[in-house]
């Protein structure tokens, strides 16, 4: 029965898993570990090959392609010089360049004869020799999934209405979580850069609110969230509001006690040509039925 259930769940996840909204499990070490948990034996002989290797390597190729489309002059550069030439003036540019750098090691180790990719004790160990340099990466399997998710979110952001500030906050949060999953790293520069989060944000889930009540007081935008929703950790809300005839999407993490200086509001303006309209696909996210008091909810 268990073998049948394992096969059924695995196949179902492979076919339809992209529609699931499931908890994300990541390791958190509160103290210095001095012992390991005990595990049942594998039902089948353990294999050192990493699942999803092609997906992770493809993430690098897709990211490389979009970066070249943005900066054609780097197309013929070797991968390391390409990384050095990437723009790093914005928060988005900096984390995209570092993710490119991490994925580069994985990609080269997967495709080169000198490369080695395996999983041991819950850590994916990757290394290769490339142009007289030893490249290595130790990362958790969840870290690889976060790398792939980062690339997808970055590519998808170009068709989304979210502002550059919003996109940057999400990508920096992804990168912060990715770094936490990296257990070892070495390339031509050896050190993987890390950045201070200007605005930590909940990337796991968001609440959309399309009818916020707000007012302007003393050059400050004030949003009435009510007492129940003031905890941003529990209610990571995105407020969709029209200010000066322009649609804005303001994450609650950008507010301080529900307030924001008016000079900062423009950072959250949507990126559409039509500044009042959201993409048509957003319509399904704001369904609403008017309930009549005293009548059953049918």
VMD Tcl script that draws the C-alpha trace (Angstrom):
set ca {
  {0.00 0.00 0.00}
  {2.76 2.48 0.96}
  {4.69 1.86 -2.26}
  {1.53 2.46 -4.26}
  {0.80 5.63 -2.30}
  {4.37 6.89 -2.80}
  {4.16 6.33 -6.54}
  {0.73 7.92 -6.77}
  {1.70 11.04 -4.79}
  {4.99 11.45 -6.67}
  {3.31 11.17 -10.04}
  {0.50 13.52 -9.02}
  {3.03 16.11 -7.79}
  {5.04 15.85 -11.01}
  {1.95 16.44 -13.15}
  {0.04 18.99 -11.11}
  {2.38 20.19 -8.37}
  {2.84 23.65 -9.84}
  {-0.73 24.44 -8.79}
  {-0.13 23.51 -5.15}
  {0.39 26.00 -2.34}
  {2.33 23.98 0.20}
  {4.44 24.75 3.29}
  {8.14 25.29 2.62}
  {10.38 23.32 4.97}
  {13.85 24.70 5.65}
  {16.40 23.81 8.29}
  {16.93 26.23 11.18}
  {19.83 25.65 13.58}
  {19.24 27.28 16.95}
  {22.37 25.83 18.55}
  {25.61 24.13 17.51}
  {24.61 20.66 16.36}
  {26.39 17.74 17.98}
  {24.15 14.86 16.99}
  {22.08 13.62 14.06}
  {18.54 12.37 13.83}
  {17.94 8.71 13.05}
  {16.27 7.80 9.77}
  {14.60 4.72 8.35}
  {16.43 2.82 5.63}
  {15.67 3.72 2.03}
  {13.16 1.38 0.40}
  {15.44 1.37 -2.64}
  {19.23 1.70 -2.81}
  {20.18 5.33 -2.24}
  {21.43 7.17 -5.29}
  {23.86 10.07 -5.19}
  {22.39 11.71 -8.25}
  {20.58 14.96 -7.49}
  {16.96 15.17 -8.58}
  {16.11 18.18 -10.69}
  {19.65 18.69 -12.01}
  {18.38 19.56 -15.47}
  {15.91 22.08 -14.05}
  {18.61 23.86 -12.05}
  {21.02 23.92 -14.98}
  {18.24 25.19 -17.23}
  {17.55 28.01 -14.77}
  {21.11 29.20 -15.40}
  {20.68 29.01 -19.19}
  {17.39 30.92 -19.08}
  {18.84 33.59 -16.78}
  {21.90 33.90 -19.02}
  {19.65 34.40 -22.05}
  {17.59 37.18 -20.49}
  {20.71 38.97 -19.23}
  {22.24 38.85 -22.71}
  {18.99 40.21 -24.19}
  {19.28 43.15 -21.80}
  {22.97 43.76 -22.48}
  {23.93 42.43 -25.92}
  {27.62 43.36 -25.61}
  {28.20 40.62 -23.01}
  {26.97 37.83 -25.29}
  {30.42 36.63 -26.37}
  {32.13 37.06 -23.01}
  {33.27 34.03 -20.97}
  {30.92 33.35 -18.07}
  {33.13 34.90 -15.37}
  {33.75 38.10 -17.34}
  {30.04 38.15 -18.10}
  {29.33 38.17 -14.36}
  {31.81 41.01 -13.84}
  {30.10 43.03 -16.59}
  {26.59 42.68 -15.19}
  {25.08 45.93 -13.86}
  {25.16 46.06 -10.05}
  {23.90 49.57 -9.36}
  {20.49 48.52 -8.00}
  {19.45 45.98 -5.38}
  {17.86 43.85 -8.10}
  {20.99 44.00 -10.24}
  {23.21 42.97 -7.35}
  {21.22 39.90 -6.30}
  {20.59 38.80 -9.90}
  {24.35 38.89 -10.52}
  {25.04 36.80 -7.41}
  {22.41 34.22 -8.32}
  {23.95 34.03 -11.80}
  {27.26 33.38 -10.08}
  {25.89 30.53 -7.94}
  {24.03 28.89 -10.80}
  {27.12 29.19 -13.00}
  {29.02 26.79 -10.73}
  {26.15 24.30 -10.78}
  {25.76 24.52 -14.55}
  {29.46 24.09 -15.30}
  {29.77 21.20 -12.85}
  {26.81 19.48 -14.47}
  {27.96 19.80 -18.10}
  {31.78 19.53 -17.89}
  {33.68 16.22 -17.85}
  {35.56 17.48 -14.80}
  {32.32 18.25 -12.99}
  {30.86 16.37 -10.05}
  {27.33 16.69 -8.64}
  {26.06 14.50 -5.82}
  {24.00 14.62 -2.64}
  {25.40 13.41 0.66}
  {24.00 13.82 4.17}
  {21.32 16.17 2.89}
  {23.78 18.50 1.14}
  {24.20 18.85 -2.63}
  {27.93 18.90 -3.30}
  {29.02 20.41 -6.60}
  {32.50 21.08 -7.94}
  {34.57 21.22 -11.12}
  {37.81 22.55 -12.57}
  {37.25 25.35 -15.06}
  {39.93 27.48 -16.70}
  {42.52 26.67 -14.01}
  {40.12 27.47 -11.20}
  {38.43 25.10 -8.77}
  {34.74 25.91 -8.46}
  {32.69 24.42 -5.64}
  {29.26 24.79 -4.13}
  {27.63 23.03 -1.18}
  {23.94 23.79 -0.87}
  {20.78 22.18 0.44}
  {18.20 20.74 -2.00}
  {15.80 23.46 -0.85}
  {18.46 26.00 -1.83}
  {18.38 24.70 -5.40}
  {14.59 25.06 -5.46}
  {14.93 28.63 -4.20}
  {17.46 29.40 -6.95}
  {15.04 28.12 -9.59}
  {12.20 30.06 -7.95}
  {14.31 33.23 -7.93}
  {14.93 32.95 -11.67}
  {11.25 32.33 -12.40}
  {10.14 35.28 -10.26}
  {12.69 37.57 -11.91}
  {11.62 36.57 -15.42}
  {7.93 36.76 -14.54}
  {8.35 40.22 -12.99}
  {8.66 41.82 -16.44}
  {5.01 41.02 -17.20}
  {3.72 41.88 -13.74}
  {2.43 45.29 -12.60}
  {4.52 45.35 -9.42}
  {6.94 48.27 -9.12}
  {10.70 47.94 -9.24}
  {10.80 48.57 -5.47}
  {8.35 45.70 -4.83}
  {10.20 43.31 -7.14}
  {13.52 44.20 -5.58}
  {12.21 43.55 -2.06}
  {10.97 40.07 -3.04}
  {14.18 39.16 -4.90}
  {16.40 40.34 -2.05}
  {14.32 38.20 0.33}
  {14.79 35.19 -1.97}
  {18.53 35.83 -2.07}
  {18.74 36.16 1.72}
  {17.05 32.77 2.07}
  {19.29 31.25 -0.62}
  {22.44 32.37 1.19}
  {21.16 30.67 4.34}
  {21.05 27.39 2.38}
  {24.61 27.72 1.00}
  {26.99 25.67 3.15}
  {30.14 26.24 1.10}
  {31.12 28.36 -1.90}
  {34.24 29.03 -3.94}
  {34.88 30.53 -7.36}
  {37.31 33.01 -8.94}
  {36.53 35.61 -6.26}
  {35.79 33.04 -3.53}
  {33.47 35.26 -1.48}
  {29.74 35.30 -2.16}
  {28.50 38.82 -1.58}
  {25.67 39.47 0.86}
  {23.52 42.55 1.20}
  {21.60 44.28 3.94}
  {17.85 44.00 3.56}
  {16.40 47.48 3.39}
  {12.91 46.05 3.78}
  {12.35 42.41 4.83}
  {9.19 41.12 3.18}
  {7.11 37.94 3.36}
  {7.66 36.18 0.02}
  {5.75 33.02 1.02}
  {2.26 34.43 0.67}
  {0.55 37.81 0.28}
  {-2.93 39.10 1.03}
  {-4.42 41.30 -1.73}
  {-6.60 44.16 -0.51}
  {-8.35 46.26 -3.16}
  {-10.47 48.52 -0.97}
  {-8.17 50.14 1.61}
  {-9.35 53.23 3.41}
  {-6.71 55.92 3.45}
  {-6.23 59.64 3.95}
  {-3.48 62.22 3.67}
  {-2.29 64.00 6.82}
  {0.72 66.32 7.09}
  {2.42 65.03 3.90}
  {1.80 61.47 5.04}
  {-0.32 58.69 3.55}
  {-2.26 56.96 6.33}
  {-3.92 53.59 5.66}
  {-6.59 52.35 8.06}
  {-5.77 48.67 8.62}
  {-7.87 48.12 11.71}
  {-6.57 46.56 14.91}
  {-6.77 42.97 13.65}
  {-4.36 43.41 10.71}
  {-1.57 45.52 12.19}
  {0.73 42.50 12.58}
  {2.62 42.47 9.26}
  {4.17 39.06 9.99}
  {0.74 37.45 10.27}
  {-0.98 39.61 7.65}
  {1.47 40.47 4.84}
  {-0.97 42.68 2.94}
  {-0.56 44.35 -0.44}
  {-2.76 47.44 -0.61}
  {-4.11 48.26 -4.07}
  {-5.03 51.93 -4.03}
  {-5.44 54.74 -6.51}
  {-3.58 57.88 -5.51}
  {-3.62 60.92 -7.81}
  {-5.32 58.80 -10.49}
  {-2.47 56.30 -10.53}
  {-2.72 52.71 -9.24}
  {-0.23 51.73 -6.56}
  {0.53 48.38 -4.89}
  {1.94 49.10 -1.45}
  {3.16 46.23 0.75}
  {2.40 46.58 4.43}
  {6.11 46.11 5.20}
  {6.76 49.48 3.54}
  {4.51 51.22 6.08}
  {5.35 52.31 9.60}
  {2.33 52.06 11.84}
  {0.18 52.26 8.72}
  {1.89 55.43 7.51}
  {4.15 56.40 4.60}
  {5.65 59.79 3.65}
  {4.04 61.05 0.44}
  {7.47 61.41 -1.16}
  {7.82 57.60 -1.04}
  {4.44 56.69 -2.50}
  {5.57 56.92 -6.14}
  {8.02 54.04 -5.56}
  {5.04 51.68 -5.47}
  {3.31 52.86 -8.67}
  {2.36 49.99 -10.98}
  {4.46 49.48 -14.10}
  {1.63 49.43 -16.64}
  {1.32 51.75 -19.62}
  {-2.25 52.33 -18.51}
  {-1.61 53.58 -14.99}
  {-5.11 52.88 -13.69}
  {-5.68 49.35 -14.99}
  {-4.30 46.05 -13.76}
  {-3.70 43.12 -16.14}
  {-6.91 41.25 -17.02}
  {-5.65 38.08 -15.31}
  {-5.79 39.90 -11.95}
  {-9.59 39.97 -12.14}
  {-9.79 36.41 -10.76}
  {-7.89 37.50 -7.64}
  {-10.56 39.94 -6.52}
  {-13.81 38.03 -6.73}
  {-16.54 39.43 -4.52}
  {-20.14 38.45 -3.81}
  {-22.48 40.82 -1.99}
  {-24.17 39.00 0.88}
  {-27.60 40.14 2.03}
  {-28.08 40.24 5.82}
  {-30.50 37.58 7.00}
  {-30.30 35.41 3.88}
  {-28.33 32.15 3.66}
  {-24.96 32.18 1.88}
  {-26.05 30.18 -1.17}
}
mol new
graphics top color blue
foreach p $ca { graphics top sphere $p radius 0.5 }
foreach p [lrange $ca 0 end-1] q [lrange $ca 1 end] { graphics top cylinder $p $q radius 0.2 }
display resetview
